[in-house]
Amino acid sequence: MDIQNLIRDNIKDLKPYSSARDEFKDFNESKVFLDANENPFENGVNRYPDPQQLKVKEKLSKIKNIKIDNIFLGNGSDEILDLIIRVFCEPNQDNIVTLPPTYGMYEVLANINAVKVIKVNLSDSFQPQVEQILKASNEDSKILFLCSPNNPTGNSFSENEVEKLLKSFRGIVVIDEAYIDFSKQESWLNKLNDFPNLIVTQTLSKAYGMAGIRLGACYASEEIISILNRIKPPYNVNELTQLKAIERLSKPKEVSKEIQQILLQREWLISELDNISFINKIYPSDANFILMKVDEANKRYSQLIEKGIVIRNRTNQPLCKNCLRLTVGNDIENKKLINAFKSIK
Ligand SMILES: *Cc1c(COP(=O)(O)O)cnc(C)c1O
């Protein structure tokens, strides 16, 4: 597949903005920097951040065993998803393909960019329906968004079906792995070299516990990463975010301990929810949340709010009638949730 053919012409022809720190990269104390109109008085953030976030990428490169040239960072993975759409989709012409019920931002970002959305529902077991997807897509379908583990259903997609799509979809396939660190399944990162049209997105917002700093990552071929670099806002990842991320990425043991606790709590929650009479089904989860079907979602959702507990009502999503989604909290929060469930009739 020729990626160049998928890129919008104006992006291909774009002359990117060149910032002071792009033009002179070796930022070290031994030089006098009078090129960026910064305030010279040191306060920790008076200088512009590294536009290429090299130190963060070096950490990620080691952790993920991926070359720096295959990594792109954004202001949350939401920014990255937006940039991907803007690289490949011509407004008022091209479309993206999504598989509801799934993460709502794909559609919102497409709408913002005047890009159409072709929706092909997941199967009853929340798996991609490969034939229907290929049939519904057309020559203007530039991106297929696969979310695995999927939000809000919690399951991972079958490797077989994903691989079929990677081979037969005639555009970019984005696999959103926001929840991969909670999953038993292997990341698609290890297959980057096999599929030139594959982009894997991840985030520090979920397992890494840093939703507040807004840092997302995507991994793809050098070719795709270099296009994203051409169109990104020059300083899209701020200095405080970079510092915090480096700190956290230097403590992998802390992160994996928290993930282990969340996984144990998830199992405990599932066993307790199983005893609640109005919960009719608990879907298997590969993520840090649980989707369940209740008798009356709207009623149970409001009852929980009255008890001071906020979960997500997903009843209006396709295939999710009467479904509620809840995040796995800490042990105290989870006990409160179960007690609340036990106390409502
Ligand atoms: C939470 C979430 C994201 C958002 O990640 P940010 O890096 O915080 O922007 C992306 N995709 C899915 C499926 C999510 O659930």
The ligand as an ORCA input file, in Angstrom:
! r2SCAN-3c Opt
* xyz 0 1
  C      -9.740      7.612     27.479
  C      -9.594      7.231     26.063
  C      -8.783      7.949     25.192
  C      -8.285      9.323     25.564
  O      -7.015      9.382     25.854
  P      -6.307     10.774     26.190
  O      -4.882     10.385     25.958
  O      -6.633     11.094     27.605
  O      -6.767     11.826     25.234
  C      -8.576      7.483     23.913
  N      -9.209      6.366     23.487
  C     -10.024      5.672     24.292
  C     -10.687      4.469     23.783
  C     -10.256      6.095     25.589
  O     -11.130      5.430     26.359
*
